Amino acid sequence: MPQGQVSVTPADGLTTRQRRNRPLLVVHTGVMKGKSTAAFGMALRGWNQGWSIGVFQFVKSAKWKVGEEEAFRALGRVHDETGEGGPVEWHKMGSGWSWSRKQGSETDHAEDAREGWAEIRRRLRDARHGLYVLDEFTYPLKWGWIDVDEVVAELTDRPGHQHVIITGRDAPQALVDAADLVMETTKVKHPMDAGQKGQRGIEW
Amino acid sequence: MPQGQVSVTPADGLTTRQRRNRPLLVVHTGVMKGKSTAAFGMALRGWNQGWSIGVFQFVKSAKWKVGEEEAFRALGRVHDETGEGGPVEWHKMGSGWSWSRKQGSETDHAEDAREGWAEIRRRLRDARHGLYVLDEFTYPLKWGWIDVDEVVAELTDRPGHQHVIITGRDAPQALVDAADLVMETTKVKHPMDAGQKGQRGIEW
């Protein structure tokens, strides 16, 4: 099939232009690393379109920082100073979300995760960002901390033109069903199989 | 297996530290989109480490431009102005490589591709970059324009600490064999199956 050619034209009553501009729900799942990396790669394109980028990392440690964070913070400053690209917000669950007055409950990650989702829901309803990266968001769903059906309903009904990328292993089936694009990265060969240790600039 | 734990310790006589710092040859292949996107995501981490990033796109059109190009050019300027991150060079085959005095032979892509590889080989020998992205480089290999065995020999013997990421469908077996890390992205579900057209910020 030639690139850009669609295999079926859906009977959804939309024009090609409307269909082209439909906001997407993207899920990057599977057991391999590279899920977040690919999501941040997509976010580069969104940044270049001038979209407001909102990253929400559902990671437990406040200390854990990937190179993408520094790079996107730099791109956010480029936008603030020159108007090029889009604005960038980067939030981490860590030991408390940055918008929260609470220090974050080192012991109650479920509560922290629910607070993160509540804020994302508010932003979705306000159509605050053009692109959301909900990094490792499948885990609080998988562990039952956040209700999958509520998330799917909220995402399905989101107003405006907001793209959402969700990463993490074991994406719940209801989320996969609701997604427009689901990508899975498979390992063909990995250096850790041959005793290679994780290294700076590659793994973080 | 816990993250960061290796499954075997190779009898290569290297210390863990040496092994941790081994430069990697990475291949992103498979039929899905997302190969280049993931490679550029990895390059964000390298940029944050202060590595010199060299991107070489083996694409035919000079007009084709992905959002990542603008974002990395912005990051390169951030480096030049503030010293943050690493320097960035972005070269496209298009209608002639930027370093070339020739206009580029719109008709002889094989010749253009060989010229690109000759320059990359020079840079590898000089250890010019910390990270190379050879985007869509599998195609000139597949079409026999550039000799796979020569490429593999050159990559295997590259001096210093240079990471190389190669993207494109149908990576030749000799290249896969030589690689430290091979990633393949599989489609679980794609919007073009449902008549979704490619769109700005997502597909480019």
Chai-1 contact restraints between the chains, C-beta under 6 A:
chainA,res_idxA,chainB,res_idxB,connection_type,confidence,min_distance_angstrom,max_distance_angstrom,comment,restraint_id
A,G4,B,G198,contact,1.0,0.0,6.0,A-B,restraint_1
A,V6,B,M192,contact,1.0,0.0,6.0,A-B,restraint_2
A,V6,B,G195,contact,1.0,0.0,6.0,A-B,restraint_3
A,S7,B,D193,contact,1.0,0.0,6.0,A-B,restraint_4
A,V8,B,G195,contact,1.0,0.0,6.0,A-B,restraint_5
A,T9,B,G195,contact,1.0,0.0,6.0,A-B,restraint_6
A,P10,B,A194,contact,1.0,0.0,6.0,A-B,restraint_7
A,P10,B,G195,contact,1.0,0.0,6.0,A-B,restraint_8
A,T16,B,K197,contact,1.0,0.0,6.0,A-B,restraint_9
A,R19,B,Q196,contact,1.0,0.0,6.0,A-B,restraint_10
A,R19,B,K197,contact,1.0,0.0,6.0,A-B,restraint_11
A,R20,B,K197,contact,1.0,0.0,6.0,A-B,restraint_12
A,R20,B,Q199,contact,1.0,0.0,6.0,A-B,restraint_13
A,G34,B,A38,contact,1.0,0.0,6.0,A-B,restraint_14
A,G34,B,M183,contact,1.0,0.0,6.0,A-B,restraint_15
A,T37,B,A38,contact,1.0,0.0,6.0,A-B,restraint_16
A,T37,B,G41,contact,1.0,0.0,6.0,A-B,restraint_17
A,T37,B,M42,contact,1.0,0.0,6.0,A-B,restraint_18
A,A38,B,G34,contact,1.0,0.0,6.0,A-B,restraint_19
A,A38,B,T37,contact,1.0,0.0,6.0,A-B,restraint_20
A,A38,B,A38,contact,1.0,0.0,6.0,A-B,restraint_21
A,A38,B,G41,contact,1.0,0.0,6.0,A-B,restraint_22
A,F40,B,G41,contact,1.0,0.0,6.0,A-B,restraint_23
A,G41,B,T37,contact,1.0,0.0,6.0,A-B,restraint_24
A,G41,B,A38,contact,1.0,0.0,6.0,A-B,restraint_25
A,G41,B,F40,contact,1.0,0.0,6.0,A-B,restraint_26
A,G41,B,G41,contact,1.0,0.0,6.0,A-B,restraint_27
A,M42,B,T37,contact,1.0,0.0,6.0,A-B,restraint_28
A,L44,B,G67,contact,1.0,0.0,6.0,A-B,restraint_29
A,L44,B,E68,contact,1.0,0.0,6.0,A-B,restraint_30
A,L44,B,A71,contact,1.0,0.0,6.0,A-B,restraint_31
A,R45,B,G67,contact,1.0,0.0,6.0,A-B,restraint_32
A,R45,B,G201,contact,1.0,0.0,6.0,A-B,restraint_33
A,G46,B,G201,contact,1.0,0.0,6.0,A-B,restraint_34
A,W47,B,A71,contact,1.0,0.0,6.0,A-B,restraint_35
A,N48,B,G67,contact,1.0,0.0,6.0,A-B,restraint_36
A,N48,B,E70,contact,1.0,0.0,6.0,A-B,restraint_37
A,N48,B,A71,contact,1.0,0.0,6.0,A-B,restraint_38
A,Q49,B,R200,contact,1.0,0.0,6.0,A-B,restraint_39
A,Q49,B,G201,contact,1.0,0.0,6.0,A-B,restraint_40
A,G67,B,L44,contact,1.0,0.0,6.0,A-B,restraint_41
A,G67,B,R45,contact,1.0,0.0,6.0,A-B,restraint_42
A,G67,B,N48,contact,1.0,0.0,6.0,A-B,restraint_43
A,E68,B,L44,contact,1.0,0.0,6.0,A-B,restraint_44
A,E70,B,N48,contact,1.0,0.0,6.0,A-B,restraint_45
A,A71,B,L44,contact,1.0,0.0,6.0,A-B,restraint_46
A,A71,B,W47,contact,1.0,0.0,6.0,A-B,restraint_47
A,A71,B,N48,contact,1.0,0.0,6.0,A-B,restraint_48
A,A74,B,V78,contact,1.0,0.0,6.0,A-B,restraint_49
A,V78,B,A74,contact,1.0,0.0,6.0,A-B,restraint_50
A,D180,B,P191,contact,1.0,0.0,6.0,A-B,restraint_51
A,L181,B,H190,contact,1.0,0.0,6.0,A-B,restraint_52
A,L181,B,P191,contact,1.0,0.0,6.0,A-B,restraint_53
A,V182,B,V188,contact,1.0,0.0,6.0,A-B,restraint_54
A,V182,B,K189,contact,1.0,0.0,6.0,A-B,restraint_55
A,M183,B,G34,contact,1.0,0.0,6.0,A-B,restraint_56
A,M183,B,T185,contact,1.0,0.0,6.0,A-B,restraint_57
A,E184,B,T186,contact,1.0,0.0,6.0,A-B,restraint_58
A,E184,B,V188,contact,1.0,0.0,6.0,A-B,restraint_59
A,T185,B,M183,contact,1.0,0.0,6.0,A-B,restraint_60
A,T185,B,T185,contact,1.0,0.0,6.0,A-B,restraint_61
A,T186,B,E184,contact,1.0,0.0,6.0,A-B,restraint_62
A,T186,B,T186,contact,1.0,0.0,6.0,A-B,restraint_63
A,V188,B,V182,contact,1.0,0.0,6.0,A-B,restraint_64
A,V188,B,E184,contact,1.0,0.0,6.0,A-B,restraint_65
A,K189,B,V182,contact,1.0,0.0,6.0,A-B,restraint_66
A,H190,B,L181,contact,1.0,0.0,6.0,A-B,restraint_67
A,P191,B,D180,contact,1.0,0.0,6.0,A-B,restraint_68
A,P191,B,L181,contact,1.0,0.0,6.0,A-B,restraint_69
A,M192,B,V6,contact,1.0,0.0,6.0,A-B,restraint_70
A,D193,B,S7,contact,1.0,0.0,6.0,A-B,restraint_71
A,A194,B,P10,contact,1.0,0.0,6.0,A-B,restraint_72
A,G195,B,V6,contact,1.0,0.0,6.0,A-B,restraint_73
A,G195,B,V8,contact,1.0,0.0,6.0,A-B,restraint_74
A,G195,B,T9,contact,1.0,0.0,6.0,A-B,restraint_75
A,G195,B,P10,contact,1.0,0.0,6.0,A-B,restraint_76
A,Q196,B,R19,contact,1.0,0.0,6.0,A-B,restraint_77
A,K197,B,T16,contact,1.0,0.0,6.0,A-B,restraint_78
A,K197,B,R19,contact,1.0,0.0,6.0,A-B,restraint_79
A,K197,B,R20,contact,1.0,0.0,6.0,A-B,restraint_80
A,G198,B,G4,contact,1.0,0.0,6.0,A-B,restraint_81
A,Q199,B,R20,contact,1.0,0.0,6.0,A-B,restraint_82
A,R200,B,Q49,contact,1.0,0.0,6.0,A-B,restraint_83
A,G201,B,R45,contact,1.0,0.0,6.0,A-B,restraint_84
A,G201,B,G46,contact,1.0,0.0,6.0,A-B,restraint_85
A,G201,B,Q49,contact,1.0,0.0,6.0,A-B,restraint_86
